[in-house]
Structures are given as structure tokens and as C-alpha cells.
Amino acid sequence: MKNHQISSMNLSKYIEIVSNKRFGKPVIKGTRITVSEVLNWLANGMTKQEIMSDFPEIKEEHINASLLYAASRESHLGIAS
């Protein structure tokens, strides 16, 4: 397995937000697949390989970027229980 380094500095290479695409939600660049959809697939037990098989336009870098995007958003929310 390759080591795919994605930093918050280059997330825009993989994720875009366009106001007239999917109601301005973050999507995988060049697709209409939202970051939220990718995260939900992972949360429901799909593997990266299954996602890439079902959606050939998605590469491992896109999935990793979705995870990093979610992690960076969560760290900025500051939600406490």
C-alpha cells in the first residue's frame, strides 16, 4: 500500500465547494459525490476498495482527503459534551 500524504494545505486538490453543486456541500473534485457520502459509506462498513470499485472516479487520495477534511472541521468546532 502506498503512503499518500495529504495535508490541509492541499485538500483543494481533492475537494471543492461550489455553490451551485450539491447545495454548496464539499464534494470530491470533478464529481457530484459529497464528502459526507464518502464518510457515511466508511462509517457503514464499506472498505476503501469497495468504494473505489463502486465509484471508479474515486481514488484512495479522495477518501483520505475526505477523512482529513472531516477531522480538520471537527477540530475547529470545539464541541464539548
ZITA-V273615 format. One record per helix or strand of 3 or more residues. SS is the DSSP state (a for helix, b for strand). FROM is the first residue (numbers start at 1). LEN is the number of residues. If there is no record, write none. Layout:
{{SS/FROM/LEN} {SS/FROM/LEN}}
//
This chain:
{{a/8/6} {a/22/3} {a/35/9} {a/48/7} {a/60/18}}
//
